[in-house]
Amino acid sequence: MNHHHSAQELDGVAFWENHYGQSERVWSGKVNQVLENLVSPLTPGTSLDIGCGEGGDVLWLATHGWQATGLDISPTAVSRAREEATSSSPISPADGLGGVPFDVRMEP
């Protein structure tokens, strides 16, 4: 079986930038119901949302007491998550962890 992919398909950043560039908002901005159901009974701790997109889940976690970090490959998605975090208190975006840069970190 031979699979051929375009250069853009193999460039994750370009693919996701194109995806998020197609509309002003891709996701609802609300927490995924499955995540909420699974996490709600837990004592808040530390979470890492890899592929956080526009931040709906990581923002929800942060506003519910979690030390929540969100990572995404798309600068557009990260920018949208940061904007939402900035407008949502009591959380604020941070810029790094121990000198290692990352995309979005929310602290309650």
Buried (B, 14 or more C-beta within 10 A) or exposed (E): EEEEEEEEEEBEEBBBBEBBEEEEEBBEBEBBEEBBEEBEEEEBEEBBBEEBBBBBBBBBBBBBEBBBBBBBBBEBBBBBBBEBBEEBEEBBBEEEEEEEEBBBBBBB
